[in-house]
């Protein structure tokens, strides 16, 4: 059989036919027009990497664009392990997704996903596995309809003023916003899982300890 480029979809079809067990390997190769060695290599690659795509040649580590599924995996990995370096993210993508990616592409993907060095440090400071496990053990004894969540927000004339913006290099980003807060209103809401908001309270100013209780 002459050398030709065999699509990954055709390899997946051959593996699906083999998993069904209705046809022999020779018949599958006759149907898909691939060789036995190609079928066995595709099956081994599928078993090891969960994909039939071959690994790229060594040195082909140029910047590329990740597809949506790979971007979601990278962002979820950053949330799960926020202290990894870029080369460690690169190692995870190459080992578990069979996707060699440049450090520039990883940095661009994390930036587009809303994560940068400041955000990662903030996530790391809040993470505590022991406290998280203790909270799960404590809250597990209560039924879901027993839980009520409370949240307090406030609003004034400067609430919707944006703190960050884009501008050309060497120039300041200027935008006219109110300088004085003026009146502030605070809202406290109670929400149940099965009923939605069950109680709300709006006060002028901020909530004190007495008002909250």
N, C-alpha and C positions, 0 to 999 in steps of 0.2 A: 504494500500500500504506500503511495507517495506521501511525502510530508505536506500537510495542509493545516490550516488554522481551524481547530475544532472549537465551536462556541461552548461556553459554560452551560447554556441552557440544554444543549444536546447531551452533555455529560449528565446533567441532572435527570433528564428523561431516561437515560440508560440505567442510572442508579435506581430510579423509581420502578422500572420494569424488573430489575433484579430483585428488589425488595418484595415485589409481589409474588415472586416464586413461580409464576406460570410458565415462563420461558427459560430456556437454557442460556448460558453465556454466549454460545456461538450464535444462537438465533437472535439474541439481543444485539450482538455486533452486526449481524446481517441487516437487522431493521434500521439501526442507527448509523450504519456504515462507518463504524469505528473498529479499531483493533482490540484484541483481548488485553494487551498490555495497557492501552489507554483506559479501558474500563476498570482494570485493577488499580491503576494509578489514581484515577478519579475517585474510586471508592476509598482508597487509603487516605487521600487528601480530605475527603468528606469526613472520615472518621477522626482524623487528627485535628482539623481546623474548622469543622462544621461548614466547609465551603469547598467547592470543586476548583476554585481558581488557584492557579499556580502562584508560588511566591515570586516576587519580582527579583530581578538580578541584583547582585550586590553592587552598591554604588548608585542605584537608581533611587536616590532619596531627595528628589527635587520637590519644591513646593507644589502642592496640589490642592484642590478643593474637595472637602469631604462631603459625602452625601448626607441627607437629613438623619438617617439612622445612625451613622457614625458620629455625627455631631451630638446627637442625644446621648449616645454612650459616653462620649468624652465629657460632656457637661455633668452627667450623673456620676461619673467617676470622680470629677473634681469636687462635687458635693460630698461624696462618700469618703474620699481621701484628699482633703484640701491641702495637705502639706507636701504633696509630691512635687518634684521638679519637672521641668518640661521634658527632659530626657527620659524620666521615668514614665510620663504619659506616653512618650514615643515608644518605649519598650512595651507597655501594655497594648497599644494598638498593633504593634508588629507581632506580638506573641499570641494574643487572643483573638484579634480581628484579622490577622494576616494582612495588615495594611501598613507598610512602611511610609511614614509621613515626616515631613520636615518640621523642625521646631518652630519655624515661622508660621506654618499652617496651623499648628496647635495653638500658638499664641493668638493668632487672628480668630480662631474659632472660639476660644475662651473669652476674648474681648467682645465678640459679637453676641455671645451668650450672657453678657452682663457681669462676667467675673474678671476681676483684676487682682493685683496684689493686696490692695486694701480690703476688698471683699473677702478674699481667702483668709486673711488674718482675723477678720471679724468672725467668720464661721468657725475657725479653729478655737478661738477663745471661748466660744459658747459651748463647745462640744465637751461632754463629760459622760463617759460610758456608764460609770457607776451610778450617777444620779439618774440617768435615763432608765437604767434597769430597775432602780428602786421605785421610780415613779410608775413604771409599767406594773410592777408587782402590787403597788398600793391601789392603783386605779382599776385593776382587773376585777376586783371583788364587787364593783358596783355595776348594775345594769346600765345600758346605754341611755334609757329614758330618765335616769336619775341625774345625768350630767347637764349642767347649764353653764354656758360660757358668757363671760362679761367682758366688755371692751369699751374703753373710754377714748373719745377723740375730741379735739378742739378745733375751732375755726376762727380766724380773724382776717383782717384785710391783707395780711402778708402770707396767708396759707398757700396760695397758688403761685407764689413767686418761685421761679426755678433758680436753683443755686448753681447749676452748671450749664454751659453753652459752648458753642463752637464758633471759632473766629480764625482769621488768617494768622499765620505766624508773624510775630512781632507786633500784633495789634491786640487791644483789649476788647473784650466782649461786653458791650454796654446795652442795657435794657432798662427802661423806666418802670419802676415798681413803687408802690406805696412804702414810705419810710416808717410811718407810725402804725402800730398794730391796731389802735382804736379799740373797739369793743371785741371781747372774746366770748364765745359761746362754747360750752362743753356739753357733749352728748354721751350718755351712758346707756348702753343697750344690753339686754339679756336675751340669749337665743338658746332654744332647746333643739335637739337633733330632730325630733319628729313634728314640731309645731312651728319652727322658725322663731321670729322675734315675739317674745311673750310680754316684754315690758321695756319701756324707754323713759328716759328722763333728760330734760334739757335745762341747764342752768346758765345764768349769766356769770361769766368769770370762770374760775377753775373749781374743780371738785375738791372739797376739803375732806378730812377724815370723818367728820360728823355727817356731811351730806352723803358720802359714799355708803356709810353704814345705815 
